[in-house]
Amino acid sequence: MSEESVVRNKRNFRRLQEEVIVGGDVSLVPELMAPHMRVLRGGDDSFLLLGGRQVPEGRVITQEQFIQQYRATVGEPKVHRRTITAMHGEGDVVWARWTIEEQHDSGRYGVPPTGKVLTVEEVAMVRFDDEGRMVEGWFMRDPVEVLTQIGAKVTVEPAAAE
């Protein structure tokens, strides 16, 4: 990929964070995401796993599924900021780290709303197609950090003896 493509992919990743996820402009999803995107790991997968739900690796989501998940999990919090603190692009891949500040004003994460503003770090590695749309992504945040901030009791069961 050319250097112009790398710059475009980085710009498109930033637009997804700022204009779609924070700004709520889901009309941009077809421009920024391929019709089908393979998700190797989602940012909230750990919460699902902690709740005993299965999360298939390498699942494929459509643009409409992305929009539905966005509306169900992000919605319109009173406080929601994302600050990209590092970003690197090479070839068709962008790596990024950012800080999320969001108000816990819904039952998200399986805990009743607390109104607290959470500050969480997230990282991602995203691959883009020739048109600058995301085709594959890996996203990760620390679920224990989030749960601790909203006052959830986090316990670990000892492993059974082998």
Phi, psi and chi 1 to 4 in degrees:
 res  aa     phi    psi   chi1   chi2   chi3   chi4
   1 MET       -  148.4  -68.3 -154.2  134.1      -
   2 SER   -77.2  164.0   69.5      -      -      -
   3 GLU   -62.2  -33.1 -174.6   59.7   32.4      -
   4 GLU   -61.4  -39.2  -70.0  172.5   -7.8      -
   5 SER   -65.8  -40.5  -64.4      -      -      -
   6 VAL   -62.6  -44.4  171.7      -      -      -
   7 VAL   -62.2  -43.4  169.4      -      -      -
   8 ARG   -61.7  -44.6  176.8 -156.6   58.7 -149.6
   9 ASN   -62.7  -41.4  -65.9  -15.1      -      -
  10 LYS   -63.9  -42.3  -70.9  167.0   66.5  175.1
  11 ARG   -62.6  -41.6  179.8 -177.1   64.9 -117.9
  12 ASN   -67.8  -35.2  -75.1   -8.6      -      -
  13 PHE   -63.7  -45.1 -179.0   83.7      -      -
  14 ARG   -61.1  -41.2 -176.7  177.5  -60.7  -81.5
  15 ARG   -63.0  -39.0  -70.0 -177.5   70.1 -154.5
  16 LEU   -60.1  -46.1  175.9   80.7      -      -
  17 GLN   -65.2  -49.4  -64.1  -63.7  -42.7      -
  18 GLU   -84.3  -46.0  -64.5  173.1   -3.9      -
  19 GLU   -87.7  -35.7  -63.3  175.2   41.7      -
  20 VAL   -89.5  -61.8  175.6      -      -      -
  21 ILE   -69.5  -45.0  -63.9  174.8      -      -
  22 VAL   -84.8  -45.3  173.0      -      -      -
  23 GLY   -78.4  -18.8      -      -      -      -
  24 GLY    80.2   10.0      -      -      -      -
  25 ASP   -85.3   80.3 -171.2   -6.4      -      -
  26 VAL   -71.0   -9.6  -65.3      -      -      -
  27 SER   -65.3  -17.8   71.0      -      -      -
  28 LEU   -83.2  -10.7  -64.8  172.6      -      -
  29 VAL   -55.3  -46.1  170.0      -      -      -
  30 PRO   -61.0  -27.2  -24.3   34.8      -      -
  31 GLU   -78.6  -30.9  179.9 -176.9  -20.9      -
  32 LEU  -103.2  -14.6  -57.7  173.5      -      -
  33 MET  -132.0  135.7  179.7 -177.6  153.4      -
  34 ALA   -63.5  160.1      -      -      -      -
  35 PRO   -54.0  -31.5  -27.1   35.3      -      -
  36 HIS  -133.2  124.3  -63.6   88.5      -      -
  37 MET  -119.2  131.5  178.9  178.0  168.7      -
  38 ARG   -87.1  123.7 -175.9  168.3  177.4 -111.7
  39 VAL  -106.2  112.5  178.8      -      -      -
  40 LEU   -77.6  -33.0  -60.9  169.9      -      -
  41 ARG  -164.6  131.0 -178.8  167.8  178.7   93.2
  42 GLY   -94.4  157.5      -      -      -      -
  43 GLY   -58.1  -31.6      -      -      -      -
  44 ASP  -102.4    7.7  -70.8  -18.4      -      -
  45 ASP   -56.8  -37.2  -74.8   -0.8      -      -
  46 SER   -62.2  -33.9  -65.5      -      -      -
  47 PHE   -65.3  -40.7  -65.1  100.5      -      -
  48 LEU   -64.6  -43.2  -62.4  172.4      -      -
  49 LEU   -63.6  -41.6  -66.8  169.1      -      -
  50 LEU   -61.9  -30.2  -75.4  169.8      -      -
  51 GLY   -84.8    6.3      -      -      -      -
  52 GLY    82.7   11.3      -      -      -      -
  53 ARG   -92.3  147.1  -64.9  178.6   56.0 -168.4
  54 GLN   -82.7  139.5  -66.3  -64.6  -43.5      -
  55 VAL  -127.4  109.4  179.9      -      -      -
  56 PRO   -69.8  134.5   24.1  -30.0      -      -
  57 GLU   -77.5  142.3 -176.8  176.7  -36.4      -
  58 GLY    74.2   25.6      -      -      -      -
  59 ARG   -70.3  154.5   64.3 -166.0  178.9  -83.3
  60 VAL  -111.3  131.1  174.1      -      -      -
  61 ILE  -119.0  147.6   62.3  169.4      -      -
  62 THR   -90.1  170.9   64.7      -      -      -
  63 GLN   -60.2  -42.1  -65.7  168.7   -9.2      -
  64 GLU   -65.3  -39.7 -174.6   55.7   39.2      -
  65 GLN   -63.7  -39.1  -72.8  170.2  -39.0      -
  66 PHE   -59.5  -47.2  175.5   88.9      -      -
  67 ILE   -62.4  -43.3  -67.7  168.4      -      -
  68 GLN   -62.2  -44.7  -71.9  172.2   -5.3      -
  69 GLN   -64.1  -40.2  -71.7  174.1    6.0      -
  70 TYR   -58.7  -50.3  164.4   79.3      -      -
  71 ARG   -63.7  -34.9  -72.4 -178.8  173.8  145.4
  72 ALA   -75.6  -32.0      -      -      -      -
  73 THR  -104.6  -34.1   59.0      -      -      -
  74 VAL   -98.9  -52.2  177.1      -      -      -
  75 GLY    59.5 -131.6      -      -      -      -
  76 GLU  -130.7   71.4  -63.8 -177.1   24.5      -
  77 PRO   -66.7  154.0   23.7  -31.2      -      -
  78 LYS   -67.4  -32.4  -67.0  177.9 -179.2   81.7
  79 VAL  -125.3  123.8  175.4      -      -      -
  80 HIS  -157.7  111.0 -166.8  163.3      -      -
  81 ARG  -130.4  148.1  -69.8 -180.0  -73.6  -83.7
  82 ARG  -133.4  126.8  -70.3  179.5  175.5 -134.2
  83 THR  -121.9  113.4  -55.0      -      -      -
  84 ILE   -75.4  122.6  -63.8  175.0      -      -
  85 THR  -103.3  -18.3   55.4      -      -      -
  86 ALA  -157.2  141.5      -      -      -      -
  87 MET  -152.5  136.0 -172.3 -177.7  -43.9      -
  88 HIS  -139.3  139.7  175.9   73.8      -      -
  89 GLY  -129.1  142.0      -      -      -      -
  90 GLU  -151.8  129.1 -175.0  174.0  -47.7      -
  91 GLY    60.5 -127.7      -      -      -      -
  92 ASP  -100.4   15.2   62.1   -7.6      -      -
  93 VAL  -118.2  139.3  176.8      -      -      -
  94 VAL  -120.4  132.1  170.4      -      -      -
  95 TRP  -110.0  138.6  -62.8  -93.1      -      -
  96 ALA  -147.8  155.2      -      -      -      -
  97 ARG  -133.3  137.3 -177.5  179.4   73.9 -123.5
  98 TRP  -148.4  162.4   60.9   97.8      -      -
  99 THR  -105.1  132.7  -58.6      -      -      -
 100 ILE  -109.5  128.4  -58.5  168.5      -      -
 101 GLU  -117.3  120.0  -66.8  175.1   89.0      -
 102 GLU  -147.1  147.5   64.3 -178.1   -8.4      -
 103 GLN   -84.5  133.6 -173.8  168.6   14.8      -
 104 HIS   -84.4   85.1 -177.1 -117.1      -      -
 105 ASP  -117.7   19.0   57.8    0.1      -      -
 106 SER  -139.2 -176.9   68.6      -      -      -
 107 GLY   -83.9   17.8      -      -      -      -
 108 ARG   -57.1  146.8 -169.5  171.3 -178.0 -161.8
 109 TYR    73.4   13.4  -49.1  123.3      -      -
 110 GLY    73.9   17.4      -      -      -      -
 111 VAL  -125.3  134.2  175.4      -      -      -
 112 PRO   -54.3  150.5  -24.2   33.2      -      -
 113 PRO   -53.5  134.6  -18.4   26.4      -      -
 114 THR  -109.7  -19.3   62.5      -      -      -
 115 GLY    79.3   -6.3      -      -      -      -
 116 LYS   -70.0  147.4  -65.3  179.9  179.4  179.2
 117 VAL   -92.4  119.5  175.4      -      -      -
 118 LEU   -92.6  145.6  -47.2  176.2      -      -
 119 THR  -124.3  116.8  -57.7      -      -      -
 120 VAL  -134.7  141.2 -178.2      -      -      -
 121 GLU   -92.3  140.3  -64.7  -70.9  -35.3      -
 122 GLU  -134.1  149.4 -171.5  165.8   50.8      -
 123 VAL  -127.8  156.5  -64.8      -      -      -
 124 ALA  -151.4  153.7      -      -      -      -
 125 MET  -130.0  119.5 -178.3  173.8   68.0      -
 126 VAL  -127.2  134.4 -179.6      -      -      -
 127 ARG  -104.3  141.2 -169.2  168.9   58.7   81.4
 128 PHE  -116.1  153.3  -69.2   79.0      -      -
 129 ASP   -87.0 -176.8   65.4   13.3      -      -
 130 ASP   -66.9  -14.8  -68.0  -23.1      -      -
 131 GLU   -97.9    4.4  -63.7  176.4   38.8      -
 132 GLY    81.6   21.3      -      -      -      -
 133 ARG  -103.4  144.4  -59.8  175.5  -56.6  178.1
 134 MET   -68.5  131.8  -62.6  179.3  -57.0      -
 135 VAL  -119.0  -16.9  -65.8      -      -      -
 136 GLU  -155.7  139.5 -171.6  172.9   69.6      -
 137 GLY  -149.2  149.0      -      -      -      -
 138 TRP  -129.8  121.3 -179.2   90.7      -      -
 139 PHE  -127.9  140.6  -57.8   85.4      -      -
 140 MET  -147.2  133.4 -174.8   64.0  144.0      -
 141 ARG  -138.1  164.2   68.8  172.4   84.5  172.6
 142 ASP   -89.8  108.9 -178.0   -8.6      -      -
 143 PRO   -66.9  -32.4   25.8  -34.2      -      -
 144 VAL   -65.5  -38.2  174.2      -      -      -
 145 GLU   -59.9  -45.3  177.8 -175.9    1.5      -
 146 VAL   -64.5  -50.2  173.2      -      -      -
 147 LEU   -61.8  -38.0  -67.0  170.8      -      -
 148 THR   -63.7  -41.8  -59.2      -      -      -
 149 GLN   -64.3  -31.1  -73.2 -175.2   48.0      -
 150 ILE   -93.9    7.3   56.9  178.0      -      -
 151 GLY    82.6   14.9      -      -      -      -
 152 ALA   -74.6  145.0      -      -      -      -
 153 LYS   -81.5  121.0 -176.3  176.0  179.1 -178.9
 154 VAL  -109.4  118.4  179.7      -      -      -
 155 THR  -124.8  157.3   60.2      -      -      -
 156 VAL  -124.0  126.4  177.4      -      -      -
 157 GLU   -81.9  134.1  -64.8  -68.9  -35.8      -
 158 PRO   -64.6  144.4    9.4  -12.0      -      -
 159 ALA   -67.0  146.4      -      -      -      -
 160 ALA   -68.9  144.2      -      -      -      -
 161 ALA   -64.4  137.9      -      -      -      -
 162 GLU   -85.6      -  -67.6 -175.4   19.8      -
